[in-house]
Amino acid sequence: YDRTYILLHASTDDDWIGAITTSQTWRSQRWTIGYSADDAGIGDLDRRRVIVVNPSLWADPILPWFEFWYPEVIVQTLQASSPAELTTRLNALN
């Protein structure tokens, strides 16, 4: 099966998860949400995609990390300055 994992940095609070779960995209897709880059990349699946929310929050650059450890994973980034903006940006993906 295909999996899309929305990756949040550990410093984000519950408002960001609420922004995801109230988006139309999450309601229609039921993507996985979490804080672990390893959990996002691991798995013997047909297609793995990770959407990294605010990649600049990661101390180590997260995109090269994925390229090294999980090169077959499709990685996208999504920059949002607030939970409300995250909802808007996710809805634009739907």
N, CA, C and O atoms as a printed pandas DataFrame, in Angstrom:
     atom_number atom_name residue_name chain_id  residue_number  x_coord  y_coord  z_coord
0              1         N          TYR        A               1    0.835   -1.181    0.000
1              2        CA          TYR        A               1    0.000    0.000    0.000
2              3         C          TYR        A               1    0.877    1.240    0.000
3              4         O          TYR        A               1    2.081    1.153    0.243
4              5         N          ASP        A               2    0.291    2.373   -0.266
5              6        CA          ASP        A               2    0.992    3.655   -0.252
6              7         C          ASP        A               2    0.804    4.306    1.107
7              8         O          ASP        A               2   -0.250    4.173    1.729
8              9         N          ARG        A               3    1.833    5.011    1.565
9             10        CA          ARG        A               3    1.698    5.733    2.827
10            11         C          ARG        A               3    2.267    7.136    2.667
11            12         O          ARG        A               3    3.337    7.331    2.091
12            13         N          THR        A               4    1.532    8.099    3.188
13            14        CA          THR        A               4    2.023    9.469    3.318
14            15         C          THR        A               4    2.084    9.773    4.802
15            16         O          THR        A               4    1.122    9.549    5.538
16            17         N          TYR        A               5    3.218   10.280    5.226
17            18        CA          TYR        A               5    3.478   10.572    6.634
18            19         C          TYR        A               5    3.717   12.073    6.744
19            20         O          TYR        A               5    4.621   12.603    6.098
20            21         N          ILE        A               6    2.923   12.755    7.547
21            22        CA          ILE        A               6    3.136   14.175    7.797
22            23         C          ILE        A               6    4.060   14.273    9.006
23            24         O          ILE        A               6    3.684   13.914   10.122
24            25         N          LEU        A               7    5.259   14.759    8.771
25            26        CA          LEU        A               7    6.298   14.802    9.797
26            27         C          LEU        A               7    6.371   16.186   10.429
27            28         O          LEU        A               7    6.644   17.185    9.762
28            29         N          LEU        A               8    6.120   16.215   11.724
29            30        CA          LEU        A               8    6.220   17.445   12.507
30            31         C          LEU        A               8    7.470   17.394   13.375
31            32         O          LEU        A               8    7.910   16.315   13.772
32            33         N          HIS        A               9    8.029   18.534   13.664
33            34        CA          HIS        A               9    9.156   18.602   14.600
34            35         C          HIS        A               9    8.622   18.430   16.019
35            36         O          HIS        A               9    7.492   18.819   16.314
36            37         N          ALA        A              10    9.428   17.853   16.884
37            38        CA          ALA        A              10    9.009   17.583   18.268
38            39         C          ALA        A              10    8.631   18.847   19.035
39            40         O          ALA        A              10    7.917   18.769   20.035
40            41         N          SER        A              11    9.092   19.991   18.590
41            42        CA          SER        A              11    8.791   21.239   19.302
42            43         C          SER        A              11    7.405   21.796   18.973
43            44         O          SER        A              11    6.959   22.746   19.617
44            45         N          THR        A              12    6.724   21.229   17.996
45            46        CA          THR        A              12    5.397   21.746   17.662
46            47         C          THR        A              12    4.368   21.278   18.690
47            48         O          THR        A              12    4.472   20.184   19.244
48            49         N          ASP        A              13    3.389   22.118   18.925
49            50        CA          ASP        A              13    2.394   21.782   19.947
50            51         C          ASP        A              13    1.131   21.190   19.317
51            52         O          ASP        A              13    1.050   21.005   18.103
52            53         N          ASP        A              14    0.170   20.906   20.157
53            54        CA          ASP        A              14   -1.056   20.239   19.716
54            55         C          ASP        A              14   -1.854   21.042   18.695
55            56         O          ASP        A              14   -2.628   20.466   17.930
56            57         N          ASP        A              15   -1.680   22.361   18.669
57            58        CA          ASP        A              15   -2.404   23.173   17.694
58            59         C          ASP        A              15   -2.056   22.766   16.263
59            60         O          ASP        A              15   -2.895   22.851   15.366
60            61         N          TRP        A              16   -0.814   22.325   16.056
61            62        CA          TRP        A              16   -0.382   21.910   14.721
62            63         C          TRP        A              16   -1.034   20.595   14.320
63            64         O          TRP        A              16   -1.398   20.412   13.158
64            65         N          ILE        A              17   -1.183   19.684   15.262
65            66        CA          ILE        A              17   -1.888   18.437   14.958
66            67         C          ILE        A              17   -3.354   18.743   14.665
67            68         O          ILE        A              17   -3.942   18.172   13.747
68            69         N          GLY        A              18   -3.939   19.644   15.446
69            70        CA          GLY        A              18   -5.317   20.060   15.186
70            71         C          GLY        A              18   -5.469   20.666   13.803
71            72         O          GLY        A              18   -6.481   20.452   13.135
72            73         N          ALA        A              19   -4.471   21.418   13.370
73            74        CA          ALA        A              19   -4.504   22.021   12.034
74            75         C          ALA        A              19   -4.533   20.940   10.957
75            76         O          ALA        A              19   -5.188   21.095    9.926
76            77         N          ILE        A              20   -3.827   19.859   11.203
77            78        CA          ILE        A              20   -3.812   18.765   10.235
78            79         C          ILE        A              20   -5.143   18.025   10.245
79            80         O          ILE        A              20   -5.738   17.790    9.194
80            81         N          THR        A              21   -5.605   17.662   11.430
81            82        CA          THR        A              21   -6.807   16.826   11.514
82            83         C          THR        A              21   -8.093   17.564   11.147
83            84         O          THR        A              21   -9.116   16.925   10.903
84            85         N          THR        A              22   -8.060   18.885   11.105
85            86        CA          THR        A              22   -9.240   19.630   10.661
86            87         C          THR        A              22   -9.169   19.981    9.175
87            88         O          THR        A              22  -10.111   20.554    8.628
88            89         N          SER        A              23   -8.065   19.641    8.528
89            90        CA          SER        A              23   -7.954   19.938    7.097
90            91         C          SER        A              23   -8.785   18.951    6.285
91            92         O          SER        A              23   -8.974   17.803    6.687
92            93         N          GLN        A              24   -9.267   19.402    5.161
93            94        CA          GLN        A              24  -10.030   18.536    4.257
94            95         C          GLN        A              24   -9.146   17.419    3.701
95            96         O          GLN        A              24   -9.621   16.307    3.470
96            97         N          THR        A              25   -7.882   17.710    3.489
97            98        CA          THR        A              25   -6.965   16.697    2.962
98            99         C          THR        A              25   -6.831   15.531    3.921
99           100         O          THR        A              25   -6.901   14.375    3.502
100          101         N          TRP        A              26   -6.639   15.813    5.202
101          102        CA          TRP        A              26   -6.491   14.717    6.160
102          103         C          TRP        A              26   -7.804   13.939    6.284
103          104         O          TRP        A              26   -7.792   12.714    6.411
104          105         N          ARG        A              27   -8.919   14.641    6.248
105          106        CA          ARG        A              27  -10.213   13.954    6.346
106          107         C          ARG        A              27  -10.432   12.987    5.186
107          108         O          ARG        A              27  -11.030   11.925    5.359
108          109         N          SER        A              28   -9.945   13.362    4.005
109          110        CA          SER        A              28  -10.153   12.485    2.846
110          111         C          SER        A              28   -9.039   11.449    2.695
111          112         O          SER        A              28   -9.270   10.379    2.133
112          113         N          GLN        A              29   -7.846   11.746    3.183
113          114        CA          GLN        A              29   -6.711   10.853    2.966
114          115         C          GLN        A              29   -6.322   10.013    4.181
115          116         O          GLN        A              29   -5.829    8.897    4.023
116          117         N          ARG        A              30   -6.536   10.533    5.390
117          118        CA          ARG        A              30   -6.151    9.850    6.641
118          119         C          ARG        A              30   -4.673    9.467    6.650
119          120         O          ARG        A              30   -4.304    8.345    7.000
120          121         N          TRP        A              31   -3.844   10.419    6.259
121          122        CA          TRP        A              31   -2.408   10.209    6.282
122          123         C          TRP        A              31   -1.926   10.028    7.712
123          124         O          TRP        A              31   -2.609   10.410    8.662
124          125         N          THR        A              32   -0.757    9.450    7.855
125          126        CA          THR        A              32   -0.145    9.263    9.164
126          127         C          THR        A              32    0.475   10.576    9.621
127          128         O          THR        A              32    1.053   11.309    8.818
128          129         N          ILE        A              33    0.356   10.871   10.904
129          130        CA          ILE        A              33    0.937   12.079   11.490
130          131         C          ILE        A              33    1.893   11.640   12.586
131          132         O          ILE        A              33    1.567   10.760   13.383
132          133         N          GLY        A              34    3.077   12.253   12.629
133          134        CA          GLY        A              34    4.000   11.900   13.697
134          135         C          GLY        A              34    5.208   12.805   13.761
135          136         O          GLY        A              34    5.338   13.767   13.005
136          137         N          TYR        A              35    6.091   12.468   14.689
137          138        CA          TYR        A              35    7.277   13.272   14.975
138          139         C          TYR        A              35    8.580   12.541   14.668
139          140         O          TYR        A              35    9.653   13.123   14.829
140          141         N          SER        A              36    8.521   11.299   14.236
141          142        CA          SER        A              36    9.719   10.489   14.043
142          143         C          SER        A              36   10.093   10.386   12.567
143          144         O          SER        A              36    9.337    9.841   11.763
144          145         N          ALA        A              37   11.262   10.912   12.221
145          146        CA          ALA        A              37   11.736   10.808   10.842
146          147         C          ALA        A              37   11.979    9.353   10.466
147          148         O          ALA        A              37   11.712    8.954    9.333
148          149         N          ASP        A              38   12.481    8.558   11.404
149          150        CA          ASP        A              38   12.678    7.131   11.114
150          151         C          ASP        A              38   11.350    6.436   10.843
151          152         O          ASP        A              38   11.240    5.667    9.888
152          153         N          ASP        A              39   10.348    6.693   11.666
153          154        CA          ASP        A              39    9.039    6.096   11.429
154          155         C          ASP        A              39    8.483    6.536   10.070
155          156         O          ASP        A              39    7.822    5.757    9.382
156          157         N          ALA        A              40    8.751    7.766    9.696
157          158        CA          ALA        A              40    8.261    8.280    8.420
158          159         C          ALA        A              40    8.911    7.572    7.242
159          160         O          ALA        A              40    8.256    7.344    6.225
160          161         N          GLY        A              41   10.181    7.221    7.361
161          162        CA          GLY        A              41   10.909    6.650    6.230
162          163         C          GLY        A              41   10.901    5.146    6.136
163          164         O          GLY        A              41   11.039    4.590    5.046
164          165         N          ILE        A              42   10.743    4.480    7.257
165          166        CA          ILE        A              42   10.905    3.027    7.293
166          167         C          ILE        A              42    9.698    2.303    6.707
167          168         O          ILE        A              42    8.580    2.818    6.729
168          169         N          GLY        A              43    9.933    1.123    6.192
169          170        CA          GLY        A              43    8.839    0.281    5.740
170          171         C          GLY        A              43    9.058   -0.265    4.346
171          172         O          GLY        A              43    9.650    0.394    3.491
172          173         N          ASP        A              44    8.581   -1.457    4.129
173          174        CA          ASP        A              44    8.660   -2.098    2.824
174          175         C          ASP        A              44    7.317   -1.911    2.133
175          176         O          ASP        A              44    6.521   -2.843    2.015
176          177         N          LEU        A              45    7.088   -0.694    1.684
177          178        CA          LEU        A              45    5.810   -0.326    1.089
178          179         C          LEU        A              45    6.006   -0.006   -0.383
179          180         O          LEU        A              45    7.117    0.300   -0.816
180          181         N          ASP        A              46    4.937   -0.077   -1.144
181          182        CA          ASP        A              46    5.013    0.236   -2.569
182          183         C          ASP        A              46    5.429    1.685   -2.807
183          184         O          ASP        A              46    6.203    1.982   -3.717
184          185         N          ARG        A              47    4.909    2.569   -1.985
185          186        CA          ARG        A              47    5.220    4.000   -2.143
186          187         C          ARG        A              47    5.218    4.643   -0.772
187          188         O          ARG        A              47    4.259    4.519   -0.011
188          189         N          ARG        A              48    6.312    5.335   -0.468
189          190        CA          ARG        A              48    6.409    6.070    0.797
190          191         C          ARG        A              48    6.661    7.531    0.480
191          192         O          ARG        A              48    7.566    7.880   -0.278
192          193         N          ARG        A              49    5.844    8.368    1.075
193          194        CA          ARG        A              49    6.007    9.809    0.901
194          195         C          ARG        A              49    5.985   10.452    2.275
195          196         O          ARG        A              49    5.194   10.078    3.141
196          197         N          VAL        A              50    6.864   11.423    2.461
197          198        CA          VAL        A              50    6.927   12.183    3.705
198          199         C          VAL        A              50    6.725   13.657    3.363
199          200         O          VAL        A              50    7.376   14.200    2.471
200          201         N          ILE        A              51    5.821   14.280    4.086
201          202        CA          ILE        A              51    5.644   15.731    3.976
202          203         C          ILE        A              51    6.215   16.319    5.258
203          204         O          ILE        A              51    5.641   16.159    6.335
204          205         N          VAL        A              52    7.342   16.997    5.136
205          206        CA          VAL        A              52    8.029   17.586    6.288
206          207         C          VAL        A              52    7.492   19.000    6.484
207          208         O          VAL        A              52    7.667   19.868    5.629
208          209         N          VAL        A              53    6.841   19.216    7.614
209          210        CA          VAL        A              53    6.312   20.541    7.933
210          211         C          VAL        A              53    7.414   21.355    8.592
211          212         O          VAL        A              53    8.006   20.928    9.584
212          213         N          ASN        A              54    7.683   22.518    8.039
213          214        CA          ASN        A              54    8.699   23.444    8.541
214          215         C          ASN        A              54   10.058   22.761    8.727
215          216         O          ASN        A              54   10.536   22.621    9.852
216          217         N          PRO        A              55   10.676   22.339    7.624
217          218        CA          PRO        A              55   11.941   21.601    7.713
218          219         C          PRO        A              55   13.068   22.376    8.379
219          220         O          PRO        A              55   14.017   21.768    8.874
220          221         N          SER        A              56   12.989   23.687    8.403
221          222        CA          SER        A              56   14.065   24.485    9.016
222          223         C          SER        A              56   14.129   24.314   10.536
223          224         O          SER        A              56   15.114   24.716   11.156
224          225         N          LEU        A              57   13.105   23.731   11.139
225          226        CA          LEU        A              57   13.129   23.509   12.592
226          227         C          LEU        A              57   14.097   22.411   13.008
227          228         O          LEU        A              57   14.495   22.354   14.172
228          229         N          TRP        A              58   14.481   21.547   12.090
229          230        CA          TRP        A              58   15.354   20.425   12.418
230          231         C          TRP        A              58   16.797   20.911   12.540
231          232         O          TRP        A              58   17.290   21.625   11.667
232          233         N          ALA        A              59   17.470   20.524   13.620
233          234        CA          ALA        A              59   18.864   20.933   13.855
234          235         C          ALA        A              59   19.769   20.424   12.738
235          236         O          ALA        A              59   20.570   21.181   12.192
236          237         N          ASP        A              60   19.643   19.155   12.403
237          238        CA          ASP        A              60   20.356   18.600   11.256
238          239         C          ASP        A              60   19.446   18.763   10.050
239          240         O          ASP        A              60   18.251   18.480   10.140
240          241         N          PRO        A              61   19.978   19.209    8.938
241          242        CA          PRO        A              61   19.117   19.367    7.758
242          243         C          PRO        A              61   18.396   18.058    7.427
243          244         O          PRO        A              61   19.033   17.039    7.160
244          245         N          ILE        A              62   17.093   18.097    7.446
245          246        CA          ILE        A              62   16.284   16.885    7.333
246          247         C          ILE        A              62   16.254   16.316    5.913
247          248         O          ILE        A              62   16.157   15.100    5.751
248          249         N          LEU        A              63   16.333   17.147    4.899
249          250        CA          LEU        A              63   16.270   16.634    3.533
250          251         C          LEU        A              63   17.493   15.782    3.182
251          252         O          LEU        A              63   17.326   14.684    2.651
252          253         N          PRO        A              64   18.716   16.248    3.459
253          254        CA          PRO        A              64   19.870   15.369    3.211
254          255         C          PRO        A              64   19.830   14.099    4.075
255          256         O          PRO        A              64   20.309   13.045    3.653
256          257         N          TRP        A              65   19.266   14.201    5.267
257          258        CA          TRP        A              65   19.148   13.038    6.138
258          259         C          TRP        A              65   18.296   11.966    5.461
259          260         O          TRP        A              65   18.673   10.794    5.437
260          261         N          PHE        A              66   17.152   12.367    4.913
261          262        CA          PHE        A              66   16.306   11.411    4.205
262          263         C          PHE        A              66   17.014   10.851    2.971
263          264         O          PHE        A              66   16.924    9.656    2.693
264          265         N          GLU        A              67   17.718   11.712    2.232
265          266        CA          GLU        A              67   18.429   11.251    1.042
266          267         C          GLU        A              67   19.456   10.174    1.397
267          268         O          GLU        A              67   19.647    9.227    0.633
268          269         N          PHE        A              68   20.109   10.309    2.536
269          270        CA          PHE        A              68   21.119    9.348    2.959
270          271         C          PHE        A              68   20.493    8.055    3.490
271          272         O          PHE        A              68   20.867    6.965    3.056
272          273         N          TRP        A              69   19.543    8.167    4.425
273          274        CA          TRP        A              69   19.003    6.989    5.103
274          275         C          TRP        A              69   17.845    6.321    4.366
275          276         O          TRP        A              69   17.685    5.103    4.442
276          277         N          TYR        A              70   17.048    7.096    3.662
277          278        CA          TYR        A              70   15.861    6.567    2.981
278          279         C          TYR        A              70   15.766    7.175    1.577
279          280         O          TYR        A              70   14.828    7.919    1.290
280          281         N          PRO        A              71   16.724    6.865    0.708
281          282        CA          PRO        A              71   16.771    7.530   -0.607
282          283         C          PRO        A              71   15.564    7.238   -1.495
283          284         O          PRO        A              71   15.293    8.002   -2.421
284          285         N          GLU        A              72   14.843    6.170   -1.242
285          286        CA          GLU        A              72   13.699    5.821   -2.083
286          287         C          GLU        A              72   12.406    6.509   -1.659
287          288         O          GLU        A              72   11.381    6.368   -2.326
288          289         N          VAL        A              73   12.446    7.242   -0.569
289          290        CA          VAL        A              73   11.263    7.931   -0.069
290          291         C          VAL        A              73   11.086    9.260   -0.810
291          292         O          VAL        A              73   12.046   10.000   -1.025
292          293         N          ILE        A              74    9.855    9.540   -1.190
293          294        CA          ILE        A              74    9.527   10.832   -1.796
294          295         C          ILE        A              74    9.351   11.823   -0.654
295          296         O          ILE        A              74    8.510   11.625    0.223
296          297         N          VAL        A              75   10.145   12.886   -0.664
297          298        CA          VAL        A              75   10.092   13.870    0.417
298          299         C          VAL        A              75    9.628   15.206   -0.147
299          300         O          VAL        A              75   10.180   15.714   -1.124
300          301         N          GLN        A              76    8.610   15.759    0.486
301          302        CA          GLN        A              76    8.113   17.082    0.142
302          303         C          GLN        A              76    8.205   17.947    1.393
303          304         O          GLN        A              76    8.207   17.432    2.511
304          305         N          THR        A              77    8.278   19.237    1.206
305          306        CA          THR        A              77    8.287   20.143    2.345
306          307         C          THR        A              77    7.056   21.038    2.284
307          308         O          THR        A              77    6.496   21.306    1.221
308          309         N          LEU        A              78    6.665   21.481    3.454
309          310        CA          LEU        A              78    5.517   22.365    3.573
310          311         C          LEU        A              78    5.848   23.386    4.649
311          312         O          LEU        A              78    5.953   23.042    5.826
312          313         N          GLN        A              79    6.012   24.623    4.252
313          314        CA          GLN        A              79    6.338   25.700    5.176
314          315         C          GLN        A              79    5.052   26.398    5.592
315          316         O          GLN        A              79    4.237   26.763    4.744
316          317         N          ALA        A              80    4.870   26.582    6.888
317          318        CA          ALA        A              80    3.695   27.293    7.399
318          319         C          ALA        A              80    4.101   28.065    8.642
319          320         O          ALA        A              80    4.812   27.538    9.498
320          321         N          SER        A              81    3.660   29.297    8.745
321          322        CA          SER        A              81    4.033   30.134    9.885
322          323         C          SER        A              81    3.076   29.990   11.062
323          324         O          SER        A              81    3.352   30.485   12.155
324          325         N          SER        A              82    1.943   29.308   10.840
325          326        CA          SER        A              82    0.963   29.123   11.913
326          327         C          SER        A              82    0.151   27.868   11.618
327          328         O          SER        A              82    0.140   27.385   10.486
328          329         N          PRO        A              83   -0.524   27.341   12.628
329          330        CA          PRO        A              83   -1.403   26.200   12.380
330          331         C          PRO        A              83   -2.493   26.507   11.343
331          332         O          PRO        A              83   -2.824   25.652   10.522
332          333         N          ALA        A              84   -3.037   27.697   11.379
333          334        CA          ALA        A              84   -4.075   28.062   10.406
334          335         C          ALA        A              84   -3.526   28.032    8.977
335          336         O          ALA        A              84   -4.195   27.572    8.052
336          337         N          GLU        A              85   -2.305   28.526    8.816
337          338        CA          GLU        A              85   -1.686   28.485    7.486
338          339         C          GLU        A              85   -1.424   27.038    7.061
339          340         O          GLU        A              85   -1.552   26.707    5.882
340          341         N          LEU        A              86   -1.063   26.185    8.000
341          342        CA          LEU        A              86   -0.854   24.780    7.678
342          343         C          LEU        A              86   -2.147   24.153    7.155
343          344         O          LEU        A              86   -2.121   23.421    6.166
344          345         N          THR        A              87   -3.265   24.431    7.802
345          346        CA          THR        A              87   -4.547   23.909    7.322
346          347         C          THR        A              87   -4.808   24.369    5.886
347          348         O          THR        A              87   -5.213   23.576    5.036
348          349         N          THR        A              88   -4.576   25.642    5.631
349          350        CA          THR        A              88   -4.793   26.191    4.287
350          351         C          THR        A              88   -3.906   25.506    3.261
351          352         O          THR        A              88   -4.364   25.151    2.175
352          353         N          ARG        A              89   -2.644   25.322    3.600
353          354        CA          ARG        A              89   -1.708   24.696    2.668
354          355         C          ARG        A              89   -2.051   23.218    2.437
355          356         O          ARG        A              89   -1.936   22.725    1.314
356          357         N          LEU        A              90   -2.460   22.529    3.467
357          358        CA          LEU        A              90   -2.870   21.135    3.296
358          359         C          LEU        A              90   -4.120   21.046    2.427
359          360         O          LEU        A              90   -4.221   20.167    1.572
360          361         N          ASN        A              91   -5.073   21.953    2.644
361          362        CA          ASN        A              91   -6.294   21.948    1.824
362          363         C          ASN        A              91   -5.980   22.190    0.355
363          364         O          ASN        A              91   -6.688   21.691   -0.520
364          365         N          ALA        A              92   -4.929   22.948    0.077
365          366        CA          ALA        A              92   -4.531   23.196   -1.301
366          367         C          ALA        A              92   -3.986   21.924   -1.971
367          368         O          ALA        A              92   -3.977   21.820   -3.197
368          369         N          LEU        A              93   -3.534   20.965   -1.161
369          370        CA          LEU        A              93   -3.044   19.691   -1.711
370          371         C          LEU        A              93   -4.179   18.773   -2.113
371          372         O          LEU        A              93   -3.977   17.860   -2.914
372          373         N          ASN        A              94   -5.357   18.992   -1.581
373          374        CA          ASN        A              94   -6.484   18.076   -1.780
374          375         C          ASN        A              94   -7.062   18.187   -3.169
375          376         O          ASN        A              94   -8.017   17.484   -3.498
